[in-house]
Amino acid sequence: MDYALFQTILENILGVSCEDVTDMSSSLEIFEKKNCFSSHLQPMFTKDALHYLLNASDRDTIYEIIDSIGVCACFFEFNDHRFILGPYVKDEYSDIKAETLLAQYNEPSSKSIPLKLYYTGFPICYTDQLTKIINNCIISFAPEITEYTYRRLSGFIQGETESFESHEYKEKNYSEIYKRYDAEKRFLSMIKNGDTENLLSAFSAMKSGNLLAAFPKETMSYYASGSGIAILRALSRKAAEESGLSVITIDTITQKYIQLGTKTANRDLQTKYLIDMIKELTEAVHDFRLSAGGYSPAIQKALEYIGLNLSEKITSEDIANKTNLSVSYLLRLFKEEIGDTITGYIAKKRCQKAAELLRESSLPIQEISSFVGYPDNNYFVKVFKRFYSVSPSVYRSRKD
């Protein structure tokens, strides 16, 4: 058996460090020195705790440990070899959570920056993703082996007077709940980050019957019922909102699918509409992050206001009121971030919309001019030529 190849495959697929710790006498000490930020905060990442856990573990189980900081690792035995995967994390770093934790454990505030650098150095990985890939790799190398079970161990290592078995039993009862919440968090993070590539796999993992085999009734009521669809719709909207996407855009997308869903009692069709809504929301977040994700919140609001009122008379005072900035500061900030004046930006966006209508429609130029915010057609032609070097009529004639 090529265990080095097995280890390399796991690392490459998951993007998480994988260590063969079969020789525990030296490897666990190296693991602690390399990965343990503080034995005070992370007693489960010390060589003694890991040695105890590895020796007490079952052969056909994937164990996941999670410390008070939120840093995780998992370990398992494959034939006569033991492996540790990690560290990794499940959430983005939070300054407030970290500082609260340091205060609770009487650690100095000077550790805040080192802790942030430590935490953000690890990849984000989710339990369902991790266990599925580990099991698939094990079965690929040894098809006769049945799928491993999963146990989560959290908190501090108890004294050895408390048996490992009793601690393990308590964790076993909740492991499926942990997995469900991890899957849901992963799914919502796909929407928040506009990750269109991995969205559907995260959604499938979240609603998988295998994932919640211990809770068949809950699965049916939570994911398959009308209330479950409403819950997922609301969660998806909030995840999109956390990305910074305009609530107007979010509402425009979701209301369309709510209307479609109310027209049918077919549960499969309602589920399809839900999935289509989630996909469209995620695509909108993706496009937003590409176009406006690098701007400050105030400028994002300014761009949103301009986009929603493009054909109306827009003044700097109007935008300043919406962004809670003074006009002078708004003008300076807009120029710094966008590289153009507000007037220039509005003119460019109006002409881009006009060019789109000239290409895609047969509307008269006068109507297009009024639609994009230029009642005076002669002025519109002048502005349009500034951006496209030709008149609207010439531009239309060249569209083919």
N, C-alpha and C positions, 0 to 999 in steps of 0.2 A: 504494500500500500504506500503510495507516494503522498505522505502527510504534508510535505513542503508544498506540493502542488495544491492540495486541498486548502491549506492555509492561504496561499496566494490568491486562489480563486475567490475565497470569502472576502479578502481584503479588497480585491479589485471590484467586485460586484457591489459591496456595501459601502466602500469608501471609508471603512473603519479599520483601525489597526487590529491585527489578529496575532496573538502570541501563543506559541506552543510552550506550556508550562509544566510539561510532564516531569521534568527535573525541578521539583518545587524548591529544592534547597537553595538554588541560585536564582532561578527565574522570577520567583515571587519578590525577592528582595530588589531585583532590578525593576520589576513592575512598579513597586511602591516608590522607589526613588524617582522614576520617570513620570509617574502619573498622579501621585498623591500630593495635593496642594497643602493639606494640613491634616495631620492625624487626629487633631482635636475635632475638626469638622467632618472628617471622613474616616472614621475608624474601620469601616468595611474595606477600605482600600489599602490597609496595612498588610504586610506579609503574613503576620500571625493570624489575622482574621481570615484572609484568603486561604491560608493553609487549612484552617479549621473547616471552612465552608467546603472546600474542594474534597477533603477527606470524608465529609459527612453527606456528600451529595449522592443522588441516585444516578445510575448509568444512563438511563433513557429520558433524562429531563434537561431542558434548557433553563438555567437559572439566570434571573436578571437582578442585579443589585442597583439600588438608587440611593445616593447619599443625601444629606440635608441640603447640599448646594444645588442638587438637581443633576449631578453628573452620574452617568450610568456605565455599567459594564455587564457583560453576560459571560457565563462560563458553562462548559459542558464537557462530557467525556465521549470520545469517539474511539471505539475499540480500546486500545491500551494507552491512548494519548489524551491529554487534557488541554483544552484551549480556553483562552480568555479573549473576548472581543471587546474592544473599547480602549479608552473611554469614549463616550458619545453623550449627546444631550438630546432632549425632546422639545425644548422651547428656546425661543430667542432670549438673549440676556436681558435681565431687568435690573437697573440700578437700584430701584427701591427695594426689591426683594433681597438683593445681595447685601445692601447696607443694613436692612432690618435683621438679616441673619447674623451679620458680623456683630451687631449690637447685642443680639440675644446671647451670643456666645462670648461676650466680653472681649472681642477682638478689636484692635485699633482701626480707625478709619483709614489709616495709611495702607491697609491691605486691600482697599477697594479696587484700586487700579490693577495691582497684580492679580486679584481674583478675576477681574473682567478679562484680562489678557489670557488667563488660564482657561476660563470657561469658553470664551469665543474661539479658542484654538481647536475645539472639538467639533466634528460634524454633527448635524442633526439627523437622527435616525429614529424610526418608530418600531414599536414592539412587533406589530403584525408583519411588517416588512422584514425585520430581523429574523424572526422565528421561521417564517416561510422559506427564506433563502437558506438558512442553516439546514433545515430539514431537507430541502431539495438537493443541496450539496451532499449531505450524508447519504441519502438514498441513491444519488448518482454514483457515488463511490462504492456503496455497499447496498445493493438492491434488496437484500434479504432483511435489512433492518427496518422495523416499523417506525412510524413517525414519533418523534419525541414530544413529550408534554412540556408545558411551560409553567414555571413558578416565579413569582416576584418576591424578592426579599428587600425590605426597606427599613431604614432606621439604623439603630446602633446594634452591634453584636452583643447579645446577652451573655452573662456569665455562663461558664460551662456547666454550672449546676442546673440551668434550665436546658433541657434536652433540645437538640436541634430538631428532633421529630415533632415536638409540640409546637415550636415556632413555625415549622414548615406546614403543619396542618392549618394553622390560622391563615397563612398566606394563600394556601391552596383554595380556600373558599372564596377568595376575592379575585383570583387571577384573571378570570374571564371578564370581570367588570373593568379591571385595569386595562385589559386589551381593547375592550370596546371604546373606552374613553380615549385611549391613545390613537385608535383608528379614526375616531371622530375629529380629534385635534389635527391629525395629519390631513384629513379631508378639508377641513376649514382653512388650514394654512395654504393649501393649494389654491383656493379661491383668493385669499388675501394676497398671495404673491403672484397671482396671474399665471400660475403654472398649468397651462393648457395641456402640456405633454403628459403629465402624470395625474391629472384630475380624475379621469374615469377609473383608473386602477385604484386610486384612493377611495373613490365612491364605492366601487365593487367590494373592496376589502371591508369597508365600514358596514355594508348591509349584508355581508356574507352570512349565510346560515351556519357555516362551519365556525365562524368567528364567535358566534354566540350560541353554540350548541347546548350550553347549560341553561340557556334562558329562552326556550322556544316560544313561550307565551309572550314574553316581553318583546321579543323580536317581532312577532306578528303585530302586536299593538303599537309598537313604537315606529317601525319602519313601513309597515304595510297599510296602516289605517289612514283615514283622511286626516286625523289629527297629526299623525307622524309626518305626512307630506307638508302640512302647515308649519310644523316645527322646523323641518329641514329647510323650508323656504325662508323662514324668518332667520335662522342661523346663517344661511347663505347670504342673505341681504346684509346682515351685520358684519360678516367677514369681508364682503366687498366694500362696505363703508369704512372699515378699519384701514383699508388700503389707501384711502383718500379719494376714492372714486365719488363723483358727485351723486348726492342722494336723488337728484332729479333723473340722472341717467339710470340709477338703480331702479327707481320707481317705474320709469318708462319700460324697462325690460321686464320687470316682475309683473306689472299689471297686465301686460299682454298675455302672459301665460296663465295668470289667475283667471282671466276672462275665458281663455280656451278651456281650462280645467273645469269651470262651472258649467260648460255646455255639454259635458258627458259624465255618465256615471260609471264608465268603464275604467276600472282601477289600473289596468295596464296602460291605457292611454293617458291617464292622469300622471302616472309615473314617468311616461315618456316626456310629457310636458315639463315635469319637474327637472328631469335630466337636461332637456334642451335649455331650460332657463338657467340652470347652473353653469352649463357650458358657455352660454352667451354672456353671463355675468363675468365669468373668469376671463373670457376673451376681451371684454371691455376693460377689466382691470389690467390685463396684459398691455393693451393699447395705451391705457392711461399712464402706466408706469414708464412706458417708452417715451411718451410725449411730454408728460408733466411731472413725472415722479421725482425729477431732480430739482424742482422749484420749491421755494419756501411756501408754507401754507397760505400766506397772504396773496402771493402771486398765483397760486393755484385757484384761489377764490376769484381773483381778478379775471383769469382766463375763462373760468366757468361762467362768470357773469357776462363776459363779452360773447361767448359762444351761445348763450341762451337768449341774448338780446341783439344779435348781430344786425338785424335789419332795422332796429330802432335807433333813435338818437341817443348816443352814449357819450356822457361827459366824464371827465376825470373826477369830478365831484361825486358823481353817482358811484363810481368804482371805489373811491376812497371811503364812502359811507359803508359800502358792503364789506370792505376789508378792515375797517376800523383803523385806518391810517390817515395821516394828514396828506393833503394833495401833494405837497412838495416831496415828502418822503416816498409816497407811492410812485411818483414820476421817476425819482432817482433809482428806487429799487427795481422798478419795471425795466428800466433801461439797462441796469447792471445784469439782471438775470435773463432777459429776453433778447437783449442786444438791439432793441428797436424802441421807438417811442410808442405810446399807447395809440396815437393817431395813425402812425405808420402800420402798426400791427393790425388794427381794425381794417384799414384799407386793404392790406394784403389778404386777410381772411375773407373779406367781402368779394374781392376779385377772384380768389380761388373758388369760392362757391359759384360765382358767376361763370367762371370757365367750365366748371363741372356741368352746369345747366346748359351751357352752349354746346358742349360735347354730347350730352345725354338726352336732351329734350329739343323740341321744336318750338318752344316758347318764343314769342317776339322779344327782341332785345330790350325794348322799352319795359316790358313786363319783368324781365330778368333784372333790369336796372332797379326798378322799384322794389322788387322782392328782396334784394340784397342790401337795401338801405340807401339807394341813390335816386330820389324822385326826379332829379334833373339829369336827363339822359346824356346831355352834352358833357356834363361834368363827369359822369360815369365813364364815358368813352375816354376822356382825358386821363382819368386815374387808371383805367384798365391798360391803356397803352404804356403807362409808366412801368407796369410790371411785366407785360407780355410783348411790348415793342410793336404790337399791331393792334388795330381796332377790333372790337368784338365781332363785327361782321366778317373781317378777314380771318380771325381766329376760328370762327365757326366753319368757314369754307375750307379750312385746312385740316379739319378734324379727322378726315379719312386718310 
